[in-house]
Amino acid sequence: MAKSTVVICIDGFDPEYLDACNMPNLREIGRRGFSTIGRCMMPSVTNVNNVSILTASYPETHGICSNYWYKGEGKEAVYTESADYILAETFFQKAARLGMDSLLATSKDKLCSLLGEGVGTAISSEAPPQWLVHAVGVPPEIYSLKVNGWVIDAANYAMTMRPYDIVYITTTDYAMHTYPPSHPRSQQHASILDDAIGRLADVHPDASILLSADHGMSGKTRMLDVTALLSRYGIPSLAVPIIKDRYVVHHSNLGGCAYVYLDSKHSEDAVWILSSTDGIREAMSREEAAAAFKLRPDRIGDLVVTGTEDVVFGDPAEVELPTGLRSHGSTTEQNVPIFGFNGDFEGFSFSENRDLGRYVFERVLAGCPPVAGKVCATLPE
């Protein structure tokens, strides 16, 4: 078995970026291992898919169905940033039970609190420990092209400090939200990523590497206000932007999927109205959406709506549609690349990004007995 299994999630890495940009190190990983195009979970947003990878399960099992939701009967608005909301075991937690050591490296600090339960070491570009700053340098701003290279280099360095069994690296999608695949800045960002991935592979030649994305990305030119659409027919509702997080610069909290809350007596009419609206790809009841997208019914709206490739949902009284907006959330952003290198891949099928986690559970952690008395070392603050 390889010394470390490294799982990399490139945030917003739509296959169009791979087609448009030169990434020789990643191409070589695919040539020497495998590469394919798979699918991400719905809704196609960060929290849902990172947790799907870590738990190797669908949202109906792990419980994370959005970045932001209305909780309970009182409809309390909450960001899904706490590990308490995750209902399934992550591979970090299983590794810890087996006495194995793990590393989480992320650009977004919110993912440390969401994903870090059971991890041996967690680092983020937004709150880096001093030992890492001394070794790798001060991290670039979160809204920059260079921050993702820093976080991969940070994981690379941390892996030289001690041998981790499981490593999970997850980046941020500022560059993809900002620049289309053909833009020169996209090639610049792709080169930063590719160089950092190449350095990691060179320094740790025995490591198994798996790589995918949490979602794709599309250009958005139209904004639909679901609440206003339904109010024209006398139906009061509340539409929740499930993409919403604290990184407003990325997407202005405008995405291609919304959860709609309304009185059940209006559900059938609302589905008909929304399904007939130009720009809406799907409008489904809670039960239909839960079945179609493998979602947990008690953590989604009364209705679920998805947009066509060019559409986001929002309230124009709260936010204007930015020129050149690129975002995600709908079924139109489900395609993601999947790469694997230097692993036990024979007979294993990779068709979804969660299969990276399934590989870790089934091929890396399965059959590993607990290591009696093993205590994970602590790196300096």
N, C-alpha and C positions, 0 to 999 in steps of 0.2 A: 504494500500500500504506500502511496505517496505520503510524504511527511506532513503536508498540509493540504486541505481542500479549500480553495479560494473561490467564493461566489461573488461576482461583480454585477451590480445592477446599475446600468447607465440610464439615469433618469431622462425620459423623453426621447430615447434613441430610436426614432422611427427608422424603418429600413431605408427610407429615401435618403437619409444622411449617409448611410453605408454605401448606397449606390453612387452618391454624388461626390463623396470625399475620399481622398487617398488615405488609407489606414493599413500600411504594409504589415505591421506587427500583428494586428488583429486578423488580417487575411491569412497570415502564416499560421496563426493558432488554428484557424478553421481548416487550412490545408492539411496540417499535421494531425488534426483531430477531426472535428466535424463542425458544420454550420448549417443552419436551416432557418426558416421563417415560421414562427409560431404565433400564438395568441396570448393576450393578457386577459385578466379578469375584468368583469364589468362591476361597477363603473370604472372606466379606464383612468384612474387617478392614483396618486402616489401611495397613500396609506393602505388602500385596499390591496394593491399588488405587492408591496414590500412584505406585508403580513402573509399574503398568500404564498410567497416564496419561502419565508421563514417557517411556515407551518405546513407547507406542501398541501394546503387544503383550500377549499372554496370559501367565499364569504359566509355561506350558510352555516359553515362549521366554525370558522374562527371569529366571526361576528363583526369584523370591520367592513362596513358597507359604504363608507364615505370618508372624506377628510373632516366633515362637519355635519352635525345632525341635530335633530330635535329629540331630546331624550324624555321618555316617560309621558304620563298623562298631562303634566303641566307644560309640556313642550319646552323644556329648558334647552337653550342653544349651547352646544358644547363642541369644542375641537377634539377630535379623537387623537390625542397626543399621549395618553396614558396606557401603559401595558395592562392596566386593570380591565380594559375593554376587550382584550384578546381572550378568547374562550378556548383556544387550542394550544397544545404544547408547541413551542418553537424548537428548532434544532439547537439553539443555544441552551435551552433548558434541558433537553435530553442529553446533550454533551456534558453539561454540568453534573447531571445524575450519574453519568458514567465516569466521572473524574477526569474528563477531558477539558482542555483549555481552549478558549475562543476569543476572537477579536471582532469588534464592530467598529468600522471607520465610516463616517458619514460627513457629507458637506453640511447637511441641515441638522441643527442641534435637536430639533423636535423629534427626529427619528431615534435619538439616543433614549429618550424617555419612553417612546412607543415600543421600540424593538429590543431594548437592552436588558430585559429581565433574564437573569441567568448567565449573562455574558461575563467573561473574565476581565476584559479590558474594553472600554468604550471611549472612542475619541471622535471629536467633531471639529470642523474648521472654525465654527463660531465660538467654541469654548475649549481651545486646545490646552493641554497641560504644558507646563514650562519645559519639561524634558524634551518634548516633541518640537517645541518652537526652537529650542537651542540646536536641535539636530537637523530639522528640515527647513526652518525659517518661519517667519511670521506668515500665517495664511493670508491669501488674498481675500478681498471682499467677497461676500456670498453672491453679490450681483456682478460677477466678473467671469471672464473666460478661463482664467487660470486656477480657480478654486478647486476644480475637479482633479486637475493634475496634482495639486498639493495633497488632496486627501488620499489618492492612490499611492503617492510617494510616502505619505505618513504611515499608511498601512505597511508598505514595503519595509520601511525602517523599523517599525514596531516588530515585524516578523523576524528581523535580524537580532532583536534583543532576547527573544526566547521563541522556541518552536510552538506555534499554535496549531491545534488540530483542525479547527474550523475558523475561517476568516470570511466575514461578510463586509463588502465595500459597497456603499450606495452613494450616488452623486446627486447633483442638483441640475435642473433643466433650464436654468436661466438662458443659456445660449440658444437652445432649441425654441424657447418661447420668443426669443428676440430676432433670430435670423433664420430665413428659409435655407434649405439644403444647398442651394446654388450660391449663396452669399459667401464672399471671401472669408468673413469671420467664422462661418461654419467650418471651413477647411482649417482655419487656425485652431479652433476649438478641438476639431477631430484630431489634429496633429498633437495637441497637448495631451489628449486622452491616450492616443496610440503610443506616444513616446513613454508615458508613464506605465502603461500596460506592458510595453516591451521591457522596461527596466525591471519591473516586478518579476516577469518571466525569466529574465537573465539572472537575477540575484537568487531566485528560488527555483532552479530548474527541475527539482523533484516534485513541485507542487502540482496538484490537479487544479485546473482553472475552468470554471464555468461562467458564462457571461450572458446576460440578457438585459431587457429593459422592463420598466414598470408599465409603460404605455407608449404610444406613438404621439404624433403631433400633426395638426392641420392648420392651415390659414383660415381665419374666421372673418367674415365680412358682414354678417347680419346678427342682430341681437333680438330675441323674442322675449316679451314680458308675459309669462304664463298667467300671472295674477290678473293683469289687465285684459288678456284675451278672454278669460272665463268671466270676468266681471261684466263684460258686455252682454252676457247671457244671464245675468243675475245670479251668478254662482260665486260666492265668496271663497277665497282660497289663500293659502300661503305657500309660495314656492321657495324651496331651500336650495341655495347654490352648493351642491355637495362637493365641488372642487375647492371651496373656500378654505384658505389657511392664512398664516400670518405673512406669507411671502407674496404680498399684493403686487409688487412690481412684476412678478412673473406673468400673471394672467388676469389681473384686475378682478379676481374672484369671479371670472366669467368662464363657464365651461359648458360642454355639450350634453350634460345630463342634469336633471333636477328632480328632487322629490317634492311632491305636491300634497299638501294636507288640506282636507276639506271634509264636509259632512258626507257621510256615506250615502245619503239619499241623492246626492248630486253625482256620484261616481260614474254611473253609466253614461249620463249626458256629457260629463266632462271628457271622458275618454273619446266619445264620438266627435266632440268639438275639436279637441286637440289632434286627433288622428286625421281630421280633415284640413288641418292648418298647414299651409306651405312652409316648409322648413323643419317640420317635426317628423322625425323618422319613425318613432314608435311612441305610443301612449298606452300604458298598460295599468291594470289594477295591481294592487299590492301582491295578490296571489299569483297573477300572471307573471309579473316581473320576478318574483321570488323563484318561480319554477324555471323561467327562461334563463335567468342570469345566475342562478344558484345563490340567492341572497337570503339573509335572515329576515323574515317578515316583520319582526318587532323592531327592526332597526332601519326601516326604510319608510317612505311616505305612503299615503293612501293610494297615490298614483306615482308612476315613474315615467318620465318623458325623456327621450333622447333626440338630439338634433341631427340634421343632415350635416355633411362634412363642413359646410361653411357657416354653421349656426352655433351661437352660444345663447344661454339663458341668463337674463338679468333684469334689473329694474332700472330704467333710464333716469328715474328720479334720484337714484343713488350713485350711478356710474355711467359714464359715456363709453361707447364702444371705441377703444383706441384704434387709431390707424395702424394697419399692419399687425393686428393681434394674431397670435398663434396660440392655440390652446388644445384641450383634449377633454375626455370625459365620456364621449359617445362610443358607439360600436365602430365608428369610422376610424378610431385610433387604437384598435386592438392588435394590429399586426406588430410584432416585435421580432428582432433577430435573436437567435440562440446559438451560442458557441460552446464547444467543449474541447478540452485538450488534456492529455496525460492522465486519463481516468479509466475506470472499469466500465466502459460505455457499451460493450457488446450486449445486444439483446435488450437494451434499455431505450424506451421511446421518449423523445422530447417533442411535444407538440404544443405545450403551454409553458409560460414562464414559471409557473409553480412547480414544474417538473424538475427544476434545479434543486428545489428543496426536497422533493421526493427522492431525487438521487442521493442527497446527503443522508436522509433517513434510511433508505433501503440499501445503499451500497457502501456508505461510510460508517454509519452508526449502528446499523443492524448487526447483531451478533457480537458487538463489543461488550465484554463484561465490565462491570464497574471496577475501577482501579482502587483497591483498598488503600486508604491512608494518603492518597495523593491530594496535595493542596496546591492550588494555583498560586504562583508567585505574584507579587504585587509590584507593578512598575512605580517609579517615583512620581510624585505629583507634578 
